[in-house]
Amino acid sequence: MGLDDITRRVSAAEIAAGRAPGSVTLIAVSKLQPPGRVEAVLAQGHAVYGENYVQEAQAKWPAWSAAHPGVSVHMIGPLQSNKARAAVALFDAIHTLDRVTLARKLAAQMAEQGRRPQVFVQVNTGDEPQKAGILADELPGFLALCAELELAPSGLMCIPPEGRDPVPHFRLLRRLAETHGLSGLSMGMSADFEAAIAEGATHVRVGSAIFGARAVG
C-alpha cells in the first residue's frame, strides 16, 4: 500500500457511492511517523495531514509547512484544554472538540488570535464511558453553546467502538449532522474508510496504510 493506492481507493469509493470526484478529503495521519516517511509523502504533493499530539506537531510542522505552501495540518487526537492556545495557532482544523471547557478555551483563543481553524464536534456514537465525545442526546445543547461562543462547527467526528460494525455509527453521525445542518463528516480510518465514504464521509483519516506501520504508539 501507499499514498497512490489509498488515493485510488478513495476515488473508487467516491464513484461507487455516487459522490463527486474529490468530495472526500484524505487526511494522512502522520503522528509518530519517521520524518523520512512524511517527507516522502510531502514530496508526492499530498497536502492534508493529521496529528494527535500538539507538542509533536509543533516540533515538525512549522518547518514542513514553510517548505510546502498549501499544506494543511489537522488535530485529530484528544486535545487538552491547556493546549488550546497552541492548537489554534498551529492547526487548520480541530476534529476533537468534545467538552464544554474545551469549547470555551478554543473560542477565547480564536477571538484573541484572530484565527479560526475549522472545528468538528466529536460524538461518542457508541455511548462508551471510557471514550471522549459528546453523547448523541446531548449534542443539541452542546451545539447551542457553540453557537453562543461563535465557534460555528462545520461538522461532526466519530470513532466507532473497536471490534464492532462501524456502519451503524457512520449512519448515526450522518443523521445527526443532517438534523443540525452540518455538512462535515470526519469518519473512517484505514480499516473502514471505504464504508465511511459510502455513508457520506467528507474527511477520512488514514495513517499506516499510507506511511507503513509505526514503530511506536
ABEGO torsion letter per residue (X at the ends): XEAAAAAAAAAAAAAAAGBBBGABBBBBBABGBBAAAAAAAAAAGBABBBBABAAAAAAAAAAAAAABBGBBBBBABBBBAAAAAAAAAABABBAABABAAAAAAAAAAAAAAGBBBBBBBBBBAAGBAABBEBBAAAAAAAAAAAAAAGAGBABBBBBBBBGBBAAAAAAAAAAAAAAAGBABBBBEBAAAAAAAAAAGBABBBBBAAAAEBBABX
